[in-house]
Amino acid sequence: MVRNDGKPESLIKLVALKSLFSRQLPKMPRTYIARLVFDRRHTSLVILNPDPVTKDTDEEVIGSICYRAFPEMRFAEIAFCAVNASHQVKGYGTKLMNLVKKEGARTGIEYFITYADNYAIGYFKKQGFTKTISMPKGRFQGLIKDYDGGTMMECYVHPSIDFTRIPEMLAAQRKFIASRIRLKAQSHKVVYDPLPKNWIPHLEGVSRANESAARALAVPGMVEAGWTISDLMATTGQGKDLDRAKNALKSELLGMIVKLEEQQFSWPFREPVDTTEVKDYLTIIKEPIDLLTIDKRVRKGDHYKSRNMLYADLMLMVNNCKLYNEEASTYVQCAQNLETYLKALFAPR
């Protein structure tokens, strides 16, 4: 843990951190990085290279997360997170976040909050962050910095979890579940003889559509294990084809949502309108919709049956914005840009 405590060894580490963040976050102004890294209210958790050759150089720092804690509100804001380019794809990003969470739990931090750019959203999602902010707004409003084009994300820190031991915890849970399954399972008690070389199942009266499922069900032990024709239909033939088409559509629609979220003009649409602040919104807009809600519907997998259904919801979102806001407002300009982008994105192929 490194802070600006005035000690020479700390200042050397902070200078190396400033260089790391400047290299890995090129779009962030260097003066801004320096101001936050050296701010005495900020703390940086650093992973250091043990090689003595790198000591007190920029290469000594493998990665770091710089954050500011608000102890009275029991949350902390992550300002910067980066790993040295020569050490990426080695798991240091996850290790950093787990160490920060452990330190947060130790010091009474209940939530970590950050603004993630489009390239960092995936990383923060993997580390347990979500776009749904459950922390009461009054706890962080006016305390954290707002970033245009960034997505606010939050992570709850459970006080009783040692985040550095998550792999061991999951292995123990997996082992326990497997042991409970073995208590109920019968598969190890009954062993069937191998099928004869020229074995032919009895399929008289079975339709062609059900033939593959019926063939599998005829194997000795399948019925005894609890399999039914409908179970097998879901994994073979028409059932499998339908699932494949459904998953392909879901992947395509999710890809479209990701592209939309990456656009700079999509920021007003990323989350539902806060009706506690915009009191008259629901009196004017009868069908509110936003990208977060649409994303949840797509991930659920059974709401959108086609691209056109997704396009209809996105255009509803655009039209809601135009209806509620004044024509000269920034929101309507974003809606117009989004409408133009949607026409190109959903153009006939």
Secondary structure, 3 states (H helix, E strand, C coil): CECCCCCHHHHHHHHHHHHHHHHHCCCCCHHHHHHHHCCCCEEEEEEECCCHHHCCCHHHEEEEEEEEEEHHHCEEEEEEEEECHHHCCCCHHHHHHHHHHHHHHHCCCCEEEEEECCCCHHHHHHCCCECCCCCCHHHHCCCCCCCCCCEEEEEECCCCCCHHHHHHHHHHHHHHHHHHHHHHCCCCCCCCCCCCCCCCCCCCCCCHHHHHHHHHHCCCCCCCCCCCHHHHHCCCHHHHHHHHHHHHHHHHHHHHHHHHHHCHHHHHHCCCCCCCCCCCHHHHCCCCCCHHHHHHHHHHCCCCCCHHHHHHHHHHHHHHHHHHCCCCCHHHHHHHHHHHHHHHHCCCC
